[in-house]
Amino acid sequence: MAKAAPIEEAAEEPLEAEEEKPVTEKKPGSKNSLLVMILAGFLAIVLVQVAVVFYVVAGRPAASGDKPVAAPKAGNQGEAAIRKLVYDVDPITVNILGAGGRYVKATAHLVVSEAPLLEALKNEKAMVMDRLRAVLSSKAVFDLEGEKNVDTIKKEIIQRLNSESGDKMKGTILDVYFSEYLLQ
């Protein structure tokens, strides 16, 4: 039986040796996690900056001015498609009739039938702005809201400008587009 005692002692010694070792836990990849977090933050900042630049460049309305712009019209003829002649009107802001401090801000684009009318509108810029002001400021809030009412306003603008330009200018105004239409 004396022989069994050394075996037990031998078995206990390795356990004691394991208990004496200091326990240190290393998190695998802790430096990698920090690096990934830094790169993700940097990427987020860059993406926000790119989005802001895109919004400023692409979201900005076309500069209005005296130069006419020809916009292509979709058609069956491919390259020989009919082109629309468009005159960009400066933005206009007018008070709404009876609304006490409320206003409408609009940027209109006039589609014309002939190129000479573009030049004539350029020379009659004050008249165009005045007619737009007269039409918009004569409307109450309920007359300015809704797609149906906006279509009515467009028709009235076309009628007023065509009646004004009838004798003086060659061509007619075919349509009005609003790139900005804000009720405040």
Residue, then its C-alpha position, 0 to 999 in steps of 0.5 A: m500500500a505504500k506504493a499507492a501514496p506516491i501515485e496520489e502525490a504525483a497526481e496532486e502535483p500537476l494540479e497544484a502547478e496549474e493552480e499556481k499559474p496566473v490566469t490572463e485572458k486575452k480577447p482575441g482580435s481586440k485590436n482588430s475590433l478597434l480598427v474596424m470601429i475606426l474605419a466604420g466611423f471614417l466611412a460613415i463620415v465620408l458617406v455623409q459628406v458625399a450625400v451632402v455634396f450630391y444633394v447640393v449639386a443635384g438637388r439645386p434647381a436649374a439657374s433661371g435666367d434669360k437664356p432659353v433652354a431647349a428640352p427634348k420631347a419624347g417621341n417616336q422619331g428617335e434623334a429627330a424628335i421634336r424639341k420643346l422651347v422653354y423660357d425659364v422665368d425667375p422665381i417669384t414670391v407673392n402674398i396670398l389674397g386675404a391670407g394675412g402673411r401667407y405667401v406663394k413662391a413659384t418658379a415657372h418655365l414657359v413652353v413656347s411654340e417658336a424661337p422668336l418668342l423666346e427672344a421676345l420674352k427675354n425682352e419683355k421679362a418685366m411684363v412676364m413677371d408682372r402677369l405671373r404676379a397678377v395671377l398668383s396674388s389674385k388667388a385665395v389659399f384654397d385656389l392655390e392648393g391641389e393639382k386641379n387648381v394648379d392646372t387652372i392657374k397654369k391655364e390662366i397664366i397661358q391665357r394672360l401671356n398669350s393675350e398680351s403677346g398676341d400682336k407684339m410677339k410671333g408664336t404662342i405659349l403652349d404650357v407652363y411648368f412649375s419647378e418650384y411651387l410653395l405655399q407658406 
